[in-house]
Amino acid sequence: MIGRGVLFDAGFGGGSWHERAILAVATLTVFAVGVALRVPGCEESFWVDELHTAWAVWDGPAEVAGRASLGNQTPFYFWGVWVWKSLFGGGEVALRMSSVLAVSLAAAWLCFGIGVVFRRVGSGFAAGMVLAVERNAIFFGTELRPYAWVLLAAAVAAVAFAAAITRESRGVAEGTGGEPEGTRSAGRHSTGGRPVGRRASGGRSGGRVRGVRGRGWGRRRRTPPHRHRHRHPHPRLRRRPPAGHH
C-alpha cells in the first residue's frame, strides 16, 4: 500500500486515521533503516578530523571556541557536541550517535514532509529511503563532523521549498495566481464582487476589462456578428431598391 502511494490531505491533521497511520509507519521505518545502517560503523576509531572534534569538546565549554577556531571552524556545532558529550559520554559510539540520529532524522523528515506536501505516502517514502540508504550519506553521516547536521538542514529546506512551489501551483490552478488575499480582494468591483482583471472564460484577458476605458485597461466591445449580417461591405456601393419597392 505504501508503494502505491496513498492519498494524504495537506496539513498535519489532514487525511483519515488510516492514512495518518500509514504515513507514521513509513516515517518510522525510514528512521529505523537510517539508524540500522549507520550504527555498525560507529565502533571504529576516530579519523583525524574527528579527533579534532573530540579534542575541541573534551574539556570545559570555555575551551571549545578557541579549539574550534584552530581547525578553521565556527564554535556552534562544537558547543552542541559538548552538551551531547556531557549527557551521553565521550566514547566513539556515544559521540557518533549525534550524527547518526541527525541524518536519520533528516531522512524521516523527508518521508513525512514530502508525503504531506504532495499528498502521497509513496513519494515521501521513496525520498526518505533514498537518503537513508545512500552510500555517501551513510559514510559521512556517521562521522563526528557537521555533515549530518548539514543534511538535516538541507532536508528541512527541501521540504519547505516543495511546500512553497506546491502552494503556488495550486493557487494558480484555482485561479488565485498565488496572490495574497488582500491583493485579490482589492481588484474586485464594489458591488458585484467579480474580479476586475479576469474574464469568466479563463482569465486570459491580460489584465484588461471589457468595456472599461482609460489608461489602456479597456478594450472596445466588438459588435456581434449578427449586426453585420445585412450590411454591405461598402456603404457607398449599396444597390438602390427597385422602383415600386417599399
ROVO-834756 format. One record per atom (N, C-alpha, C, O): z, y, x. Coordinates in steps of 0.2 Angstrom, whole numbers, plus 2048, in hexadecimal, padded with zeros to 3 digits. Last residue first. Layout:
<lotors>
ZYX;...
</lotors>
This chain:
<lotors>
6FE8F5732;7058F8731;70A8F4733;7108F6733;6EE8F7735;6F48F3737;6FA8F7736;6FA8FC739;6E38FF734;6E58FC72E;6EB8F772F;6EE8F472A;6DD8FB744;6DD8FF73E;6DF8FB738;6DD8F6737;6E78F274F;6E18F374C;6E28F8746;6E78F8743;6F28FA75B;6F18F6756;6EB8F7752;6E98FD752;6EE8FC76C;6EF8FF766;6EE8FA760;6EA8F6761;6F58F477A;6EF8F4775;6F28F876F;6F88F776D;6FB8FC789;6FD8F8782;6F78F977E;6F48FF77D;6FB903794;6F58FE793;6F68FA78C;6F38F578B;707909796;70190D795;6FB909793;6F690C78F;7108FE799;711902793;70A906791;70990678B;70E8EF7A0;70B8F67A1;70B8FA79A;7078F9796;7138E479A;7158E67A0;7138ED7A2;7168F07A7;7188E6789;7138E578E;7158E7794;7198EC795;7258DD780;7238E3784;71D8E1789;71D8DC78C;72C8D377A;7268D6777;7238DD77A;7208E1777;7368CF783;7318CA781;72B8CD77E;7258CB77F;7408D6788;7398D778B;7348D3788;72E8D378A;74B8D0782;7498D7781;7428D9783;73F8DE781;74D8C4788;74A8C4781;7488CB77F;7448CC77B;7548C6794;74C8C4794;7498C578D;7438C778D;75F8D4795;75D8CD793;7568CC792;7528D0790;7608DF7A2;75E8DE79B;75C8D779A;7598D379E;76E8DF7AD;7678DD7AC;7668DC7A4;76A8DA7A0;7798EB7B1;7788E67AD;7708E57AC;76D8E97AA;77B8EF7C2;7788F17BC;7778EB7B8;7748E67BA;78B8ED7CA;7848EB7C9;7818ED7C2;7858EC7BD;7978F67D3;7948F47CD;78D8F27CE;7898F47D3;79B8FB7DF;79F8F57DD;79B8F27D7;79C8EC7D5;7979077E5;7949017E7;7978FA7E4;7948F57E6;79F9117E0;7A090F7E6;79D9087E8;7A09047EC;79A90E7CF;79E9127D4;7A090E7DA;7A29087DA;79D9037C0;7999087C4;79D90B7C9;7A390C7C8;79C8F47B9;7A08F97BC;79D8FD7C1;7998FA7C5;7938EA7B5;7948EF7B0;7998F57B3;79A8FA7AF;79A8DD7BD;7958DF7B9;7978E57B4;79C8E47B1;7A18E07CD;7A28DF7C6;79C8E17C2;79A8E77C3;7A28D87DD;79F8DD7D8;7A08DB7D1;7A18D57D0;7A68CE7E6;7AA8D47E5;7A88D97E0;7AB8DE7E0;79C8C57E5;79C8C97EB;7A18CF7EA;7A08D47EE;79A8BC7DB;7978C37DA;7988C77E0;7968CD7E0;79F8B07D9;79A8B17DE;7978B87DE;7918B87E0;7A88AA7CF;7AA8AF7D4;7A68B07DA;7A88B17DF;7A58A17C5;7A689E7CC;7A88A37D1;7AA8A17D6;7A28A87B9;79E8A27BB;79F89F7C2;79B89C7C4;7AA8B37B7;7AC8AC7B4;7A88A67B6;7AA8A17B5;7AB8BC7C6;7A88BA7C0;7AB8B47BD;7AE8B07C1;7B78C67CE;7B38C07CE;7B08BF7C7;7B38C27C2;7BF8D27CF;7BA8D07D5;7B68CA7D4;7B38C87D9;7C78D27C5;7C28D77C5;7BD8D57CA;7B78D67C9;7CE8C67BA;7CD8C87C0;7C78CD7C1;7C18CC7BE;7D58CB7AA;7D08C87AE;7CF8CA7B5;7D08D07B6;7DE8D27A3;7E18CE7A7;7DC8C97AB;7DD8C57AE;7DB8DD799;7D98D6798;7DC8D179D;7DC8CB79B;7E28E879E;7E28E6797;7E08DE796;7E48DB793;7DF8EB7AB;7E68ED7A8;7E78EA7A1;7ED8EA79F;7D88DE7B5;7D88E47B0;7DE8E57AD;7E38E07AD;7DD8DB7C6;7DC8D97BF;7DB8DF7BB;7DE8E47BC;7E18DC7D3;7DA8DC7D2;7D98DA7CB;7D38D77CA;7EF8DA7D4;7ED8E07D5;7E58E17D3;7E38E77D1;7F08CC7D4;7F28CF7CE;7F08D77CE;7EE8DA7C9;7EC8C97E1;7E88C77DC;7EA8CA7D6;7E58CC7D2;7F78CF7E9;7F08D17EA;7EB8CF7E4;7E78D37E2;8028C87E4;8018CF7E3;7FA8D27E4;7F88D67E0;7FF8BB7E9;7FF8BC7E2;7FF8C37E0;7FB8C57DC;7F38BA7F7;7FA8BB7F4;7FA8BC7ED;7F58BF7EA;7E58AF7F7;7E88B67F8;7EF8B67F5;7F18B17F1;7DE8A37F7;7E48A37FC;7E78AA7FC;7EA8AC801;7D58A37ED;7D38A57F4;7D88A67F9;7D78A97FE;7D689F7E0;7DB8A47E2;7D98A77E9;7DB8AD7EB;7CF8947DC;7CD89A7DB;7D18A07DD;7CF8A67DB;7D38877E0;7D588A7DA;7D38917D8;7D58937D2;7CD8877ED;7CB8837E8;7CD8857E1;7C98847DC;7D58907F4;7CE8927F2;7CB88E7ED;7C78907E9;7E18897F4;7E18907F0;7DA8927EF;7D88957EA;7DE87F7FB;7DF87D7F4;7DF8847F0;7DD8847EB;7DC885808;7D7882804;7D88807FD;7D38817F9;7E988980A;7E488E809;7DE88B806;7DB88E801;7F187E80B;7F2882805;7ED887804;7EB8897FF;7EA878816;7EA875810;7EB87980A;7E8879805;7EE881820;7E788181E;7E687D818;7E187F814;7FC87F820;7F988681E;7F288581C;7F0889817;7FE872823;80087481C;7FD87B81A;7FB87C815;7F9871830;7F586D82A;7F8870823;7F387081F;802879836;7FB87C836;7F8878830;7F487B82C;80E871834;80E878831;80787B831;80587E82C;80A86683C;80B865835;80B86C831;80886D82C;80986C848;803869845;80486883E;7FF86983A;81687084B;81187584A;80A872847;807876843;81C86484C;81E869847;81986E846;81786F840;81585F857;81585B851;81786084B;814860846;819867861;81286785F;811864859;80D866855;827865862;82586B860;81D86B85E;81C86F859;826857867;829859860;82786085E;826860858;820859873;81C85686E;81F857867;81C857862;82A860879;824864878;820860873;81C86386F;83385687A;83585C876;82E860875;82E86386F;82D84E883;82E84B87D;830851878;82D851872;82D85688F;82785488C;828852885;824854880;83885A897;83785E890;83185B88D;82F85E887;83F84B89D;83C85189E;83A854897;83B851892;84283D8A0;84784289F;8448498A1;84784C8A5;835833897;83883689D;83D83C89B;83D83E896;82F82F88C;83582B88E;83982F893;83F82E894;82383588A;828836885;82F833886;834834883;81B830894;81E837895;824838890;82883D891;81982388E;81B824895;81E82B896;82482B898;815826880;81B821882;81D822889;82382388A;80B82F881;81183187E;81782C87F;81C82E87F;802826888;80482C88B;80B82F888;80F83188B;7FF81D87D;80281B884;805821887;80B82088A;80581D86C;800820871;80381F878;809820879;80D81A862;80B814866;80681786C;804813870;81082685B;81682185D;81381C862;81781A867;80582C859;80982F85E;80E82A860;81082A866;80082384F;7FC824855;80082785A;800825860;809824845;80981E849;80581F84F;80681C854;80783083F;80D82F843;80D829847;81082984D;7FA82E83A;7FB83483F;802832843;802833849;7FC823831;7F8823836;7F982883C;7F9826842;805829828;80782382C;803822832;805821837;7FE834822;804835826;80682F82B;808830830;7F482C81C;7F2831821;7F8832825;7F783382B;7FC824813;7F8821818;7F682681D;7F6824823;80182E80A;80682A80F;802827814;80482781A;7FB83C805;7F9835806;7FE83380C;7FE835811;7FB84A804;7FD8467FE;7FB83F7FF;7F983C7FA;7FB85380F;7F485080C;7F584B806;7F0849804;808856810;80385B810;7FD85980C;7FA85C808;80F849811;81184E80B;80B85380A;809855805;80984381C;809840815;80B844810;80884480A;80C84C826;80584B824;80584881D;800849819;81A84B826;817851824;810850822;80E85381D;81D83D829;820840823;81C846821;81A84781B;81683B835;81583782F;81783A829;81383A824;81B84683D;81484683B;813841835;80F843831;82884183E;82784883A;81F848838;81E84B833;827836845;82983583E;82883C83A;82683B835;82383C851;81E83784E;820836847;81C836842;82F843854;828847853;823842850;82084584B;838839856;83983E850;83284284F;830843849;833834861;83383085B;834834855;831833850;83683F86A;82F83D869;82E838863;82983885F;84483F869;840845867;839843866;836845861;84983286D;84A834866;84583A864;84383B85E;84583387A;84282E876;84383086F;83E82F86B;84C83D880;84583E87F;84283987A;83D83A877;85983887E;85783F87B;85084087B;84E842876;85882C886;85882C87F;85783287B;854833876;85A830893;85382F891;85382F889;84E830886;868830894;865836894;85E835892;85B83A88E;86B822891;86E82788D;86A82E88E;869831888;86481B89C;86281A895;865820890;86182288C;86A8218A7;8638218A6;86182189F;85D82589C;87A82A8A3;8768248A6;86E8258A4;86C82A8A1;88383389F;87E8358A4;87A8308A7;8778308AC;88883688E;889833894;883835899;87E838896;88983C881;887835882;887832889;88582C889;88E849882;88F84587D;88E83E87E;89283A87B;88984F88E;89084F88D;89284B887;898849887;87C84D88D;87F849892;887849891;88A844891;879856883;87884F882;87C84B886;87F846884;87C86288A;880860884;87F859883;884856881;872861894;879861896;87D85F890;88285C891;86686288C;86885B88F;86F85B892;872856891;86786F888;86886A883;869863886;86D860883;866875895;86C876891;86D87188C;87286E88B;859871898;85E86E89C;86586F898;86986B899;85187988F;85187288E;85786F892;85A86A88F;855886894;85688488D;85687D88C;85B87A88A;85288B8A1;8588878A0;859884899;85E880898;8418888A8;84688C8A4;84C8888A2;84B8828A2;83D8848B9;83E8828B2;8428878AE;84788A8B2;83C8828C7;8378868C3;8378858BC;8328848B8;84687C8CC;8408788CB;83B87B8C7;8378788C3;84F8868CD;84D8838D3;84787E8D2;84387D8D7;8528888C0;84E88D8C3;84B88A8CA;84688C8CC;85C87E8BE;85587D8BB;8508828BE;84A8808BE;8668828C6;86387C8C8;85C87B8C4;8588798C7;86A88E8BE;86888F8C5;8648888C7;85F8898CB;86D8888B1;86888D8B2;86588E8B9;85F88E8BA;87887F8B4;87287D8B2;86C8828B3;8678808B5;8858838B8;8808828BE;8798808BB;87487F8BF;88C8858AD;88A88B8B1;88588A8B6;88288E8B9;88F8798A8;88987D8A5;8878838A9;8828858A8;89286E8B6;8948728B0;88E8768AE;8898768B1;8878608BA;88E8648BB;88F8688B5;88C8678B0;87B85B8B6;8808568B9;88785A8B9;88C8578B7;86F8618B3;8748608AE;87A85D8B0;87F85B8AC;8688608BF;8698678BC;86E8668B7;87286B8B6;8678528C1;86B8568C6;86C85D8C3;8728608C4;85E84F8B7;86584C8B7;8698508BC;86F8518BA;8538568BB;8568578B5;85D8558B5;8628588B2;8508508C7;8518578C7;8558598C1;85A85D8C0;84D8438C3;8538448C7;85584B8C7;85B84D8C7;8418458BD;8478448B9;84D8448BD;8528468BA;8398478C9;83A84C8C4;84084B8BF;8438508BD;83B8398CE;83D83F8D2;83E8458CD;8438498CE;84182E8C1;83C8308C6;83F8378C9;8448398C8;84F8238C0;84C8298BF;84682B8C4;8478298CA;84C8118BC;84F8178C0;84B81D8BF;84581D8BD;84B80A8AB;84980B8B2;84C8118B5;84F8158B2;84F80A89E;8548078A3;8518088AA;8558068AF;84580F896;84B813897;84F81089D;8538148A0;83C806891;83A809898;84080E89A;84081189F;841801885;8417FD88B;83F800891;8427FE897;83F80C87C;84680B87F;845806885;849807889;83280E877;83481287D;83B810880;83C811886;82F80686C;82B806872;82D80A878;82A80987D;83A809864;839802866;83580286C;8367FE871;837816860;83D815864;83C80E867;83E80E86D;82B815858;82B81985E;831818863;831818869;82F80C84E;82A80A853;82A80E859;82A80C85F;838814847;83B80E84B;83680C850;838809855;82F81E843;835820847;83781A84B;83981A851;82781783A;82481A840;82A81C845;82981B84B;831813831;82D80E835;82A81183B;82A80E841;83481F82B;83981B82F;836815833;838814839;828822825;82B82682A;83082282E;830823834;82781781C;822818821;82481D827;82381B82C;832819814;831813818;82C81481D;82D811823;82F82580E;835825812;83481E817;83681F81C;823822807;82382780C;829827811;828827817;82981A7FE;824817802;82381C808;82281980E;8318227F7;83481D7FA;82F81A7FF;831818805;82882B7F1;82D82E7F6;8308287FA;831829800;8228227E8;81E8257ED;8238287F3;8218277F9;82D81F7E0;82981A7E3;82681D7E9;82681A7EF;83182B7DA;8358287DF;8328227E3;8348217E9;8228357DB;8278317D7;82B82E7DD;82A82F7E3;81F8477E0;81E8407E0;82383C7DC;82983E7DB;82A8537E9;8248517E5;8238497E5;8268467E9;8338587F1;8368557EB;8308527E7;8328507E1;82C85E7FB;8318597FD;8338557F7;83584F7F8;81A8607F9;8218627F8;82685C7F9;8248577F8;80D8587F0;80F85D7F5;81685F7F3;8188607EE;80D8477EB;80D84E7E9;8108527EF;8148507F2;80483A7F1;80A83D7F1;80A8447F0;8068487F4;7FB82A7F0;7FC8327EE;8038347EE;8078317EC;7FB81F7FE;7FD8217F7;7FE8287F6;80082C7FA;7F1817806;7F281E806;7F481F7FF;7F08217FA;7EE80A80B;7EA80D806;7EB814805;7E6818803;7F9807813;7F3808816;7ED80B811;7E980E813;80480680A;80480C80F;7FD80D811;7FA812812;8007FA804;800800800;800806804;7FD80B803;
</lotors>
